[in-house]
């Protein structure tokens, strides 16, 4: 059995931790934490240039062009569905504003993995008639992003994207 002696202040009186000691300790501790936080926030703020893109002006122009293309696409009124028929066949169906099938379109697409650049495949769809377009892509296991670019007569363009999963 060990016996501990009370801490002495050197004059024979035992030292006791009071509420004032706890308060001062907490104030000192949180002052250090807040001071370090202020230091690091200031350092981060001073070192950040404010630019997210390396070429913000060009990125802004490209964004405006993308918005204009989306407005033109919406004005077309086309409805495009993408799906699969069987383990290797992709089908894209295109209809106009009145839900009539759109034939004679040029349909190209890209299959990409969501998390990597490996395995990218470019597909060309053939016209089956009645607004249906087909491409064959073997060995499709897992998740893929299908990005289709559809070219109609004149300036009519449509882009669509869908994530597809094969078991």
Secondary structure as UniProt FT lines:
FT   HELIX           19..47
FT   TURN            54..55
FT   HELIX           56..76
FT   STRAND          79..85
FT   TURN            86..88
FT   STRAND          89..95
FT   TURN            97..98
FT   STRAND          106..112
FT   TURN            118..119
FT   STRAND          121..124
FT   STRAND          126..129
FT   TURN            130..131
FT   STRAND          132..136
FT   STRAND          142..151
FT   TURN            154..155
FT   STRAND          157..166
//
